[in-house]
């Protein structure tokens, strides 16, 4: 599909740091997101692409907190702080700024505000979108959820200001009419298998941790008992086991 860029989401960090590091090594296109403080310069904060004389900036933001980041050993800058740091640079270098947000619709709207230099925001979880949805100066769009759609956005520009004046969005369902790519199917199957193995392992670890915590709580409780209270505790325990 000749991708220009790929913006990482939370799930890309679910398997730790190895996955996204591998992605940066093998990808033939830039991998972008901005608000990490320890990505070791492996990821680009933004991309400027010339599209028929129009300088288009592409950047992305992730939330500050996620269990996936902890697994990958990543620490995030607050989105508001990160956006403020980069926005001045983008406005100088680009005619049009496109932001991919993994913050959710409501939080993104609050972050962007009504007086923003961001021209188009693509939100991952904006399912109830309207044609040409615009808040202040910023157009909002979505590509749907879970890779079930191909998001298509047509942008109409003002020739003088080089700003977007209208957008039209189409969500194309990726249904059975599209031919399967066997190599991609194999990758997906392997990913699902690894995901299940990982989920099963994490579930077992959570159960073991809960058991240890419960045992520790019982030990601490019994150590504080008098001999009489401890004997009564043992009698009650045996009574429940014999029921």
C-alpha positions as CSV (number, residue, x, y, z in Angstrom):
1,X,0.0,0.0,0.0
2,X,3.1,2.3,-0.1
3,X,2.7,3.6,3.5
4,X,4.1,7.0,4.2
5,X,4.2,6.5,8.0
6,X,3.0,4.3,10.8
7,X,1.9,5.7,14.2
8,X,2.3,3.4,17.1
9,X,-0.6,2.6,19.4
10,X,-0.8,1.2,22.9
11,X,-1.0,-2.4,21.7
12,X,2.3,-2.3,20.0
13,X,3.9,-2.2,23.4
14,X,2.0,-5.1,24.9
15,X,4.7,-7.6,24.3
16,X,7.5,-5.4,25.7
17,X,10.1,-3.3,24.0
18,X,11.3,-6.1,21.6
19,X,8.3,-5.8,19.3
20,X,8.5,-2.1,18.4
21,X,12.2,-2.3,18.2
22,X,11.9,-5.1,15.6
23,X,9.3,-3.0,13.8
24,X,11.6,-0.1,13.5
25,X,14.4,-2.4,12.1
26,X,12.3,-4.1,9.4
27,X,9.8,-1.4,8.4
28,X,10.4,0.4,5.1
29,X,8.6,3.5,6.2
30,X,9.0,5.8,9.2
31,X,7.5,4.8,12.6
32,X,6.2,7.8,14.4
33,X,5.0,8.9,17.8
34,X,6.0,11.7,20.0
35,X,5.5,11.7,23.7
36,X,8.0,9.1,24.9
37,X,11.0,10.2,27.0
38,X,13.1,7.0,26.5
39,X,12.6,5.8,22.9
40,X,16.3,6.1,22.3
41,X,15.8,8.1,19.1
42,X,14.4,4.9,17.4
43,X,11.1,6.7,16.6
44,X,10.5,9.9,14.8
45,X,8.5,12.7,16.4
46,X,6.9,13.6,13.1
47,X,7.2,13.4,9.3
48,X,7.0,16.2,6.8
49,X,5.8,15.0,3.4
50,X,5.5,17.1,0.2
51,X,2.2,16.4,-1.5
52,X,2.0,18.3,-4.8
53,X,3.7,21.3,-3.2
54,X,1.8,21.1,0.1
55,X,3.9,20.4,3.1
56,X,2.0,17.9,5.3
57,X,3.1,17.1,8.8
58,X,2.2,13.7,10.3
59,X,2.6,13.1,14.1
60,X,1.0,11.1,16.8
61,X,0.2,11.1,20.6
62,X,-0.3,8.3,23.1
63,X,-1.8,8.6,26.6
64,X,0.6,9.1,29.5
65,X,-0.3,5.9,31.3
66,X,-1.0,2.4,30.1
67,X,-0.1,-1.1,31.4
68,X,1.4,-1.8,28.0
69,X,4.0,1.0,28.5
70,X,5.1,-0.5,31.8
71,X,5.7,-3.9,30.1
72,X,7.8,-2.2,27.5
73,X,9.7,-0.1,30.1
74,X,8.5,3.1,28.5
75,X,7.8,6.4,30.2
76,X,5.5,9.0,28.6
77,X,5.4,12.7,28.6
78,X,1.9,14.1,29.3
79,X,0.2,14.6,25.9
80,X,-0.5,18.3,26.5
81,X,3.2,19.0,27.4
82,X,4.4,17.0,24.4
83,X,2.1,18.7,21.9
84,X,3.0,22.2,23.2
85,X,6.7,21.3,22.7
86,X,6.3,20.2,19.1
87,X,3.5,22.4,17.7
88,X,5.6,25.5,17.1
89,X,8.1,23.6,15.1
90,X,5.4,22.0,13.1
91,X,3.6,25.2,12.2
92,X,6.9,26.6,10.9
93,X,7.7,23.6,8.7
94,X,4.3,22.5,7.5
95,X,1.2,23.9,5.7
96,X,-1.1,21.2,7.0
97,X,-0.7,19.3,10.4
98,X,-2.3,15.8,10.8
99,X,-2.4,14.3,14.3
100,X,-3.1,10.7,15.0
101,X,-4.5,10.5,18.6
102,X,-4.7,7.4,20.8
103,X,-6.3,9.4,23.6
104,X,-9.9,8.8,22.7
105,X,-12.3,11.4,21.3
106,X,-13.3,13.4,24.4
107,X,-9.7,13.7,25.8
108,X,-8.4,14.7,22.3
109,X,-11.1,17.4,21.9
110,X,-10.2,18.8,25.4
111,X,-6.5,18.7,24.5
112,X,-6.8,20.3,21.1
113,X,-9.3,23.1,22.1
114,X,-11.1,25.3,19.7
115,X,-8.2,27.5,18.7
116,X,-5.6,25.0,17.4
117,X,-3.1,24.9,14.7
118,X,-3.8,21.2,14.2
119,X,-5.8,20.9,10.9
120,X,-6.9,17.3,11.0
121,X,-7.1,14.8,13.9
122,X,-7.6,11.1,13.3
123,X,-8.9,9.5,16.5
124,X,-8.7,5.7,17.0
125,X,-12.0,5.3,18.9
126,X,-14.3,7.8,17.3
127,X,-17.0,5.5,16.0
128,X,-19.9,8.0,16.0
129,X,-18.4,10.4,13.5
130,X,-20.2,12.8,11.2
131,X,-19.2,14.0,7.8
132,X,-17.0,17.0,8.0
133,X,-17.0,16.9,11.9
134,X,-15.2,20.1,12.9
135,X,-14.5,21.7,16.3
136,X,-13.0,25.2,16.1
137,X,-10.4,25.1,13.3
138,X,-9.8,21.4,13.5
139,X,-11.5,18.6,11.5
140,X,-11.9,15.2,13.2
141,X,-12.0,11.8,11.5
142,X,-11.6,8.2,12.4
143,X,-10.5,4.9,10.8
144,X,-12.7,2.7,13.0
145,X,-11.6,0.0,15.4
146,X,-9.6,-3.2,15.3
147,X,-8.5,-3.0,11.7
148,X,-12.0,-3.7,10.5
149,X,-12.1,-0.7,8.2
150,X,-9.9,1.2,5.7
151,X,-10.3,4.9,6.5
152,X,-10.4,7.2,3.4
153,X,-10.3,10.9,3.8
154,X,-10.7,13.4,0.9
155,X,-9.5,16.9,1.8
156,X,-10.4,20.1,0.0
157,X,-7.9,22.9,0.3
158,X,-7.9,26.6,-0.1
159,X,-5.3,27.4,-2.7
160,X,-4.2,30.6,-1.1
161,X,-4.1,29.7,2.6
162,X,-3.2,26.1,1.9
163,X,-5.6,25.1,4.7
164,X,-8.2,22.4,4.7
165,X,-11.7,23.8,4.2
166,X,-13.7,20.6,3.9
167,X,-13.1,16.9,4.5
168,X,-15.1,13.9,3.4
169,X,-14.6,10.6,5.1
170,X,-15.5,7.1,4.1
171,X,-15.0,3.9,6.2
172,X,-14.5,1.0,3.9
173,X,-15.3,-2.3,5.7
174,X,-12.6,-4.9,5.0
175,X,-14.9,-7.8,4.3
176,X,-14.8,-11.0,2.3
177,X,-14.8,-9.3,-1.0
178,X,-11.1,-8.5,-0.4
179,X,-8.8,-11.3,-1.3
180,X,-6.8,-12.8,1.5
181,X,-3.0,-12.3,1.6
182,X,-1.7,-15.7,2.6
183,X,1.5,-14.2,4.1
184,X,-0.5,-11.7,6.2
185,X,-2.8,-14.5,7.3
186,X,0.1,-16.5,8.6
187,X,1.4,-13.5,10.5
188,X,-2.0,-12.9,12.0
189,X,-2.4,-16.5,13.1
190,X,1.1,-16.5,14.7
191,X,0.3,-13.3,16.4
192,X,-3.0,-14.7,17.8
193,X,-1.2,-17.8,19.1
194,X,1.5,-15.7,20.8
195,X,-1.1,-13.4,22.2
196,X,-3.0,-16.4,23.7
197,X,0.1,-17.9,25.2
198,X,1.1,-14.6,26.7
199,X,-2.5,-14.0,28.1
200,X,-2.5,-17.5,29.6
201,X,0.8,-16.9,31.2
202,X,-0.2,-13.5,32.7
203,X,-3.5,-15.1,34.0
204,X,-1.5,-17.8,35.8
205,X,0.9,-15.2,37.3
206,X,-2.1,-13.1,38.5
207,X,-3.7,-16.2,40.2
208,X,-0.4,-17.1,41.8
209,X,0.1,-13.5,43.1
210,X,-3.5,-13.5,44.5
211,X,-2.9,-16.7,46.3
212,X,0.4,-15.5,47.8
213,X,-1.3,-12.3,48.9
214,X,-4.2,-14.2,50.5
215,X,-1.8,-16.5,52.4
216,X,0.3,-13.6,53.6
217,X,-2.9,-11.9,54.9
218,X,-3.9,-15.1,56.8
219,X,-0.4,-15.4,58.3
220,X,-0.4,-11.8,59.5
221,X,-3.8,-12.2,61.0
222,X,-3.0,-15.4,62.9
223,X,0.3,-13.9,64.2
224,X,-1.8,-11.2,65.9
225,X,-4.2,-13.8,67.6
226,X,-4.1,-14.9,71.2
227,X,-3.7,-18.7,71.7
228,X,-7.4,-19.0,72.4
229,X,-8.3,-17.0,69.2
230,X,-5.9,-19.2,67.1
231,X,-7.5,-22.4,68.4
232,X,-11.0,-21.1,67.6
233,X,-9.7,-20.1,64.1
234,X,-8.4,-23.6,63.5
235,X,-11.7,-25.1,64.6
236,X,-13.7,-22.9,62.3
237,X,-11.4,-23.8,59.4
238,X,-11.8,-27.5,60.0
239,X,-15.5,-27.2,60.3
240,X,-15.7,-25.5,56.9
241,X,-13.5,-28.1,55.3
242,X,-15.7,-30.9,56.6
243,X,-18.9,-29.5,55.2
